[in-house]
Amino acid sequence: MTHPRSGFDPSASSLAGGVAPEVMAELLSVRSSIDNIDATLVYLLAERFKATQRVGHLKAEHDLPAGDPQREAAQIARLRMLAEEAQLDPAFAEKFLNFIISEVIRHHQAISENRRPEATGGPRA
């Protein structure tokens, strides 16, 4: 059944008709779990970025740098350890966190640039 808002059809598959019905049913069941996890990841990332936006505004207000290499290194080490405990490839976890960190820093830089007087119409040097 197609989702009314997104047009997403969880039963869409190029395999339909090419595999036994019981195999297709199990495949769709597992994929449904994956779809739920993906949706949760999206909402969790949205919450994470809301929090990092607050950090970005705080940094901009106090003229702090967008990045914090010591914290970033500690977070990467922590996430690698958690990944190992969860039996997830630590290299993958590190790549994932590095991507998120780069996006957060980009957002923090944009917040800082938007707070500068020339960006807000305030006095210019």
Backbone as JSON Lines, residues from 0, in Angstrom:
{"i":0,"aa":"M","n":[0.84,-1.19,0.0],"ca":[0.0,0.0,0.0],"c":[0.88,1.24,0.0]}
{"i":1,"aa":"T","n":[0.61,2.18,-0.87],"ca":[1.38,3.41,-0.99],"c":[1.04,4.35,0.16]}
{"i":2,"aa":"H","n":[2.09,4.93,0.75],"ca":[1.88,5.9,1.83],"c":[1.32,7.17,1.22]}
{"i":3,"aa":"P","n":[0.22,7.72,1.76],"ca":[-0.45,8.86,1.15],"c":[0.4,10.13,1.08]}
{"i":4,"aa":"R","n":[1.23,10.4,2.09],"ca":[2.01,11.64,2.1],"c":[3.26,11.55,1.23]}
{"i":5,"aa":"S","n":[3.97,10.44,1.33],"ca":[5.26,10.34,0.65],"c":[5.19,9.64,-0.7]}
{"i":6,"aa":"G","n":[4.12,8.89,-0.95],"ca":[4.05,8.1,-2.17],"c":[4.89,6.83,-2.08]}
{"i":7,"aa":"F","n":[5.43,6.56,-0.88],"ca":[6.28,5.4,-0.67],"c":[5.45,4.13,-0.64]}
{"i":8,"aa":"D","n":[5.86,3.15,-1.42],"ca":[5.19,1.86,-1.45],"c":[6.14,0.81,-0.87]}
{"i":9,"aa":"P","n":[5.93,0.39,0.38],"ca":[6.85,-0.54,1.02],"c":[6.88,-1.92,0.36]}
{"i":10,"aa":"S","n":[5.89,-2.23,-0.46],"ca":[5.89,-3.54,-1.12],"c":[6.49,-3.47,-2.52]}
{"i":11,"aa":"A","n":[6.93,-2.29,-2.93],"ca":[7.55,-2.16,-4.25],"c":[8.84,-2.96,-4.29]}
{"i":12,"aa":"S","n":[8.99,-3.76,-5.32],"ca":[10.19,-4.58,-5.45],"c":[10.3,-5.09,-6.88]}
{"i":13,"aa":"S","n":[11.52,-5.07,-7.37],"ca":[11.74,-5.65,-8.7],"c":[11.75,-7.17,-8.62]}
{"i":14,"aa":"L","n":[11.7,-7.72,-7.4],"ca":[11.71,-9.17,-7.2],"c":[10.31,-9.77,-7.22]}
{"i":15,"aa":"A","n":[9.29,-8.93,-7.11],"ca":[7.91,-9.43,-7.04],"c":[7.62,-10.31,-8.24]}
{"i":16,"aa":"G","n":[7.03,-11.46,-7.97],"ca":[6.69,-12.39,-9.02],"c":[7.83,-13.32,-9.4]}
{"i":17,"aa":"G","n":[9.05,-12.99,-8.94],"ca":[10.2,-13.8,-9.3],"c":[10.67,-14.72,-8.19]}
{"i":18,"aa":"V","n":[10.03,-14.63,-7.03],"ca":[10.41,-15.48,-5.9],"c":[9.15,-16.08,-5.28]}
{"i":19,"aa":"A","n":[9.35,-17.12,-4.52],"ca":[8.22,-17.79,-3.87],"c":[7.5,-16.81,-2.95]}
{"i":20,"aa":"P","n":[6.18,-16.91,-2.86],"ca":[5.4,-15.98,-2.03],"c":[5.86,-15.95,-0.57]}
{"i":21,"aa":"E","n":[6.22,-17.11,0.0],"ca":[6.65,-17.11,1.41],"c":[8.0,-16.39,1.58]}
{"i":22,"aa":"V","n":[8.86,-16.48,0.58],"ca":[10.15,-15.77,0.62],"c":[9.88,-14.27,0.5]}
{"i":23,"aa":"M","n":[8.99,-13.9,-0.41],"ca":[8.65,-12.48,-0.59],"c":[8.02,-11.92,0.67]}
{"i":24,"aa":"A","n":[7.16,-12.69,1.33],"ca":[6.52,-12.22,2.57],"c":[7.57,-11.98,3.64]}
{"i":25,"aa":"E","n":[8.53,-12.88,3.78],"ca":[9.58,-12.69,4.79],"c":[10.46,-11.5,4.43]}
{"i":26,"aa":"L","n":[10.78,-11.37,3.15],"ca":[11.58,-10.24,2.69],"c":[10.89,-8.91,3.01]}
{"i":27,"aa":"L","n":[9.6,-8.84,2.72],"ca":[8.84,-7.61,3.01],"c":[8.76,-7.34,4.5]}
{"i":28,"aa":"S","n":[8.67,-8.38,5.3],"ca":[8.62,-8.21,6.75],"c":[9.93,-7.62,7.27]}
{"i":29,"aa":"V","n":[11.04,-8.17,6.82],"ca":[12.34,-7.66,7.25],"c":[12.54,-6.23,6.74]}
{"i":30,"aa":"R","n":[12.14,-5.99,5.5],"ca":[12.26,-4.64,4.94],"c":[11.41,-3.64,5.71]}
{"i":31,"aa":"S","n":[10.26,-4.07,6.21],"ca":[9.42,-3.19,7.01],"c":[10.17,-2.75,8.27]}
{"i":32,"aa":"S","n":[10.88,-3.67,8.89],"ca":[11.7,-3.32,10.06],"c":[12.79,-2.33,9.67]}
{"i":33,"aa":"I","n":[13.42,-2.57,8.53],"ca":[14.45,-1.65,8.05],"c":[13.87,-0.27,7.8]}
{"i":34,"aa":"D","n":[12.69,-0.21,7.19],"ca":[12.03,1.07,6.93],"c":[11.76,1.83,8.23]}
{"i":35,"aa":"N","n":[11.32,1.1,9.26],"ca":[11.08,1.73,10.56],"c":[12.37,2.26,11.18]}
{"i":36,"aa":"I","n":[13.43,1.49,11.06],"ca":[14.74,1.94,11.58],"c":[15.21,3.17,10.82]}
{"i":37,"aa":"D","n":[15.07,3.16,9.49],"ca":[15.47,4.32,8.7],"c":[14.71,5.58,9.12]}
{"i":38,"aa":"A","n":[13.41,5.42,9.33],"ca":[12.6,6.57,9.77],"c":[13.08,7.08,11.12]}
{"i":39,"aa":"T","n":[13.39,6.17,12.02],"ca":[13.89,6.55,13.34],"c":[15.23,7.29,13.22]}
{"i":40,"aa":"L","n":[16.1,6.79,12.35],"ca":[17.39,7.46,12.13],"c":[17.2,8.9,11.65]}
{"i":41,"aa":"V","n":[16.28,9.09,10.74],"ca":[16.02,10.44,10.22],"c":[15.56,11.36,11.35]}
{"i":42,"aa":"Y","n":[14.63,10.88,12.16],"ca":[14.13,11.72,13.26],"c":[15.21,11.96,14.32]}
{"i":43,"aa":"L","n":[16.05,10.95,14.59],"ca":[17.14,11.13,15.54],"c":[18.17,12.14,15.01]}
{"i":44,"aa":"L","n":[18.49,12.05,13.72],"ca":[19.41,13.02,13.14],"c":[18.84,14.43,13.19]}
{"i":45,"aa":"A","n":[17.54,14.55,12.96],"ca":[16.9,15.87,13.04],"c":[17.04,16.43,14.45]}
{"i":46,"aa":"E","n":[16.81,15.61,15.46],"ca":[16.96,16.06,16.86],"c":[18.41,16.44,17.15]}
{"i":47,"aa":"R","n":[19.34,15.63,16.64],"ca":[20.75,15.92,16.87],"c":[21.12,17.28,16.26]}
{"i":48,"aa":"F","n":[20.66,17.53,15.04],"ca":[20.99,18.79,14.39],"c":[20.29,19.98,15.05]}
{"i":49,"aa":"K","n":[19.13,19.77,15.65],"ca":[18.51,20.85,16.41],"c":[19.41,21.22,17.6]}
{"i":50,"aa":"A","n":[19.96,20.22,18.26],"ca":[20.85,20.48,19.4],"c":[22.14,21.16,18.93]}
{"i":51,"aa":"T","n":[22.7,20.69,17.82],"ca":[23.95,21.3,17.35],"c":[23.71,22.73,16.83]}
{"i":52,"aa":"Q","n":[22.5,23.01,16.38],"ca":[22.18,24.39,15.99],"c":[22.24,25.3,17.21]}
{"i":53,"aa":"R","n":[21.75,24.81,18.34],"ca":[21.83,25.6,19.58],"c":[23.29,25.85,19.96]}
{"i":54,"aa":"V","n":[24.12,24.81,19.8],"ca":[25.55,24.96,20.07],"c":[26.14,26.0,19.12]}
{"i":55,"aa":"G","n":[25.76,25.95,17.86],"ca":[26.26,26.91,16.87],"c":[25.91,28.34,17.23]}
{"i":56,"aa":"H","n":[24.69,28.57,17.71],"ca":[24.3,29.92,18.11],"c":[25.09,30.37,19.34]}
{"i":57,"aa":"L","n":[25.29,29.47,20.27],"ca":[26.07,29.79,21.46],"c":[27.51,30.14,21.09]}
{"i":58,"aa":"K","n":[28.1,29.35,20.2],"ca":[29.46,29.63,19.75],"c":[29.53,30.97,19.03]}
{"i":59,"aa":"A","n":[28.56,31.25,18.18],"ca":[28.56,32.51,17.44],"c":[28.4,33.7,18.39]}
{"i":60,"aa":"E","n":[27.53,33.58,19.38],"ca":[27.32,34.66,20.35],"c":[28.59,35.0,21.12]}
{"i":61,"aa":"H","n":[29.41,33.98,21.36],"ca":[30.61,34.17,22.17],"c":[31.89,34.11,21.35]}
{"i":62,"aa":"D","n":[31.74,34.25,20.03],"ca":[32.87,34.29,19.1],"c":[33.81,33.1,19.28]}
{"i":63,"aa":"L","n":[33.22,31.91,19.4],"ca":[34.0,30.68,19.53],"c":[34.15,30.05,18.15]}
{"i":64,"aa":"P","n":[35.19,29.26,17.95],"ca":[35.38,28.62,16.64],"c":[34.29,27.59,16.35]}
{"i":65,"aa":"A","n":[34.01,27.41,15.07],"ca":[32.96,26.48,14.65],"c":[33.32,25.04,15.01]}
{"i":66,"aa":"G","n":[34.58,24.69,14.89],"ca":[35.02,23.34,15.19],"c":[35.72,23.26,16.53]}
{"i":67,"aa":"D","n":[35.77,22.07,17.07],"ca":[36.47,21.81,18.33],"c":[37.21,20.48,18.16]}
{"i":68,"aa":"P","n":[38.43,20.54,17.55],"ca":[39.14,19.31,17.2],"c":[39.34,18.32,18.34]}
{"i":69,"aa":"Q","n":[39.56,18.82,19.56],"ca":[39.76,17.9,20.69],"c":[38.47,17.14,20.99]}
{"i":70,"aa":"R","n":[37.34,17.83,21.01],"ca":[36.06,17.15,21.24],"c":[35.74,16.2,20.1]}
{"i":71,"aa":"E","n":[36.0,16.64,18.87],"ca":[35.7,15.79,17.72],"c":[36.5,14.49,17.78]}
{"i":72,"aa":"A","n":[37.78,14.58,18.13],"ca":[38.62,13.38,18.24],"c":[38.1,12.46,19.34]}
{"i":73,"aa":"A","n":[37.7,13.05,20.46],"ca":[37.17,12.25,21.57],"c":[35.87,11.57,21.16]}
{"i":74,"aa":"Q","n":[35.02,12.29,20.44],"ca":[33.75,11.71,19.98],"c":[33.99,10.56,19.0]}
{"i":75,"aa":"I","n":[34.95,10.73,18.11],"ca":[35.25,9.67,17.15],"c":[35.75,8.43,17.88]}
{"i":76,"aa":"A","n":[36.66,8.62,18.83],"ca":[37.18,7.48,19.6],"c":[36.03,6.79,20.36]}
{"i":77,"aa":"R","n":[35.15,7.59,20.96],"ca":[34.01,7.05,21.69],"c":[33.08,6.27,20.76]}
{"i":78,"aa":"L","n":[32.79,6.84,19.59],"ca":[31.88,6.18,18.67],"c":[32.5,4.89,18.11]}
{"i":79,"aa":"R","n":[33.8,4.9,17.88],"ca":[34.46,3.66,17.41],"c":[34.32,2.56,18.47]}
{"i":80,"aa":"M","n":[34.49,2.93,19.74],"ca":[34.36,1.95,20.82],"c":[32.92,1.42,20.88]}
{"i":81,"aa":"L","n":[31.95,2.33,20.8],"ca":[30.55,1.91,20.81],"c":[30.23,1.01,19.62]}
{"i":82,"aa":"A","n":[30.8,1.34,18.47],"ca":[30.57,0.52,17.28],"c":[31.11,-0.89,17.48]}
{"i":83,"aa":"E","n":[32.29,-0.99,18.05],"ca":[32.86,-2.32,18.31],"c":[31.95,-3.11,19.25]}
{"i":84,"aa":"E","n":[31.47,-2.45,20.31],"ca":[30.57,-3.12,21.25],"c":[29.29,-3.58,20.57]}
{"i":85,"aa":"A","n":[28.82,-2.8,19.6],"ca":[27.57,-3.11,18.9],"c":[27.79,-4.02,17.69]}
{"i":86,"aa":"Q","n":[29.01,-4.44,17.49],"ca":[29.39,-5.26,16.34],"c":[29.1,-4.58,15.01]}
{"i":87,"aa":"L","n":[29.42,-3.28,14.98],"ca":[29.34,-2.47,13.76],"c":[30.76,-2.1,13.38]}
{"i":88,"aa":"D","n":[31.04,-2.08,12.11],"ca":[32.37,-1.74,11.63],"c":[32.78,-0.36,12.16]}
{"i":89,"aa":"P","n":[33.83,-0.28,13.0],"ca":[34.25,1.01,13.55],"c":[34.69,2.01,12.48]}
{"i":90,"aa":"A","n":[35.25,1.52,11.38],"ca":[35.64,2.43,10.3],"c":[34.41,3.08,9.68]}
{"i":91,"aa":"F","n":[33.35,2.3,9.52],"ca":[32.1,2.86,9.01],"c":[31.56,3.9,9.97]}
{"i":92,"aa":"A","n":[31.54,3.57,11.26],"ca":[31.04,4.5,12.28],"c":[31.84,5.8,12.25]}
{"i":93,"aa":"E","n":[33.15,5.69,12.09],"ca":[33.99,6.9,12.04],"c":[33.67,7.73,10.8]}
{"i":94,"aa":"K","n":[33.51,7.1,9.65],"ca":[33.15,7.83,8.42],"c":[31.81,8.55,8.61]}
{"i":95,"aa":"F","n":[30.86,7.85,9.21],"ca":[29.54,8.42,9.44],"c":[29.63,9.64,10.35]}
{"i":96,"aa":"L","n":[30.37,9.51,11.46],"ca":[30.5,10.64,12.38],"c":[31.28,11.78,11.73]}
{"i":97,"aa":"N","n":[32.31,11.48,10.96],"ca":[33.07,12.54,10.28],"c":[32.17,13.32,9.34]}
{"i":98,"aa":"F","n":[31.27,12.63,8.66],"ca":[30.33,13.32,7.78],"c":[29.42,14.24,8.59]}
{"i":99,"aa":"I","n":[28.9,13.73,9.69],"ca":[28.03,14.54,10.54],"c":[28.8,15.75,11.09]}
{"i":100,"aa":"I","n":[30.01,15.53,11.58],"ca":[30.82,16.62,12.13],"c":[31.07,17.69,11.07]}
{"i":101,"aa":"S","n":[31.38,17.27,9.85],"ca":[31.64,18.27,8.8],"c":[30.38,19.09,8.51]}
{"i":102,"aa":"E","n":[29.22,18.45,8.54],"ca":[27.96,19.18,8.34],"c":[27.69,20.14,9.5]}
{"i":103,"aa":"V","n":[27.94,19.69,10.71],"ca":[27.73,20.54,11.89],"c":[28.64,21.76,11.81]}
{"i":104,"aa":"I","n":[29.9,21.56,11.48],"ca":[30.84,22.68,11.37],"c":[30.39,23.64,10.28]}
{"i":105,"aa":"R","n":[29.94,23.1,9.16],"ca":[29.43,23.96,8.08],"c":[28.24,24.79,8.58]}
{"i":106,"aa":"H","n":[27.34,24.16,9.33],"ca":[26.2,24.9,9.89],"c":[26.66,25.96,10.88]}
{"i":107,"aa":"H","n":[27.62,25.62,11.73],"ca":[28.13,26.58,12.71],"c":[28.78,27.77,12.01]}
{"i":108,"aa":"Q","n":[29.52,27.52,10.95],"ca":[30.14,28.61,10.2],"c":[29.07,29.51,9.59]}
{"i":109,"aa":"A","n":[28.02,28.92,9.06],"ca":[26.94,29.71,8.47],"c":[26.24,30.54,9.53]}
{"i":110,"aa":"I","n":[26.01,29.97,10.7],"ca":[25.38,30.71,11.79],"c":[26.26,31.89,12.18]}
{"i":111,"aa":"S","n":[27.54,31.64,12.31],"ca":[28.48,32.7,12.69],"c":[28.51,33.81,11.63]}
{"i":112,"aa":"E","n":[28.56,33.43,10.37],"ca":[28.59,34.42,9.28],"c":[27.3,35.24,9.26]}
{"i":113,"aa":"N","n":[26.18,34.62,9.56],"ca":[24.9,35.33,9.55],"c":[24.76,36.27,10.74]}
{"i":114,"aa":"R","n":[25.57,36.09,11.77],"ca":[25.5,36.95,12.95],"c":[26.41,38.16,12.84]}
{"i":115,"aa":"R","n":[27.29,38.18,11.86],"ca":[28.22,39.3,11.7],"c":[27.43,40.56,11.36]}
{"i":116,"aa":"P","n":[27.93,41.72,11.81],"ca":[27.2,42.97,11.56],"c":[26.85,43.22,10.09]}
{"i":117,"aa":"E","n":[27.78,42.91,9.17],"ca":[27.47,43.16,7.76],"c":[26.36,42.25,7.26]}
{"i":118,"aa":"A","n":[26.2,41.08,7.89],"ca":[25.12,40.16,7.48],"c":[23.78,40.58,8.07]}
{"i":119,"aa":"T","n":[23.8,41.32,9.16],"ca":[22.55,41.7,9.83],"c":[22.18,43.16,9.56]}
{"i":120,"aa":"G","n":[22.98,43.86,8.74],"ca":[22.69,45.25,8.44],"c":[23.19,46.21,9.51]}
{"i":121,"aa":"G","n":[23.98,45.71,10.45],"ca":[24.54,46.55,11.51],"c":[25.72,47.35,11.02]}
{"i":122,"aa":"P","n":[26.43,47.99,11.95],"ca":[27.57,48.83,11.59],"c":[28.65,48.03,10.89]}
{"i":123,"aa":"R","n":[29.32,48.69,9.96],"ca":[30.42,48.05,9.23],"c":[31.73,48.66,9.66]}
{"i":124,"aa":"A","n":[32.77,47.85,9.64],"ca":[34.1,48.3,10.06],"c":[34.75,49.17,9.0]}
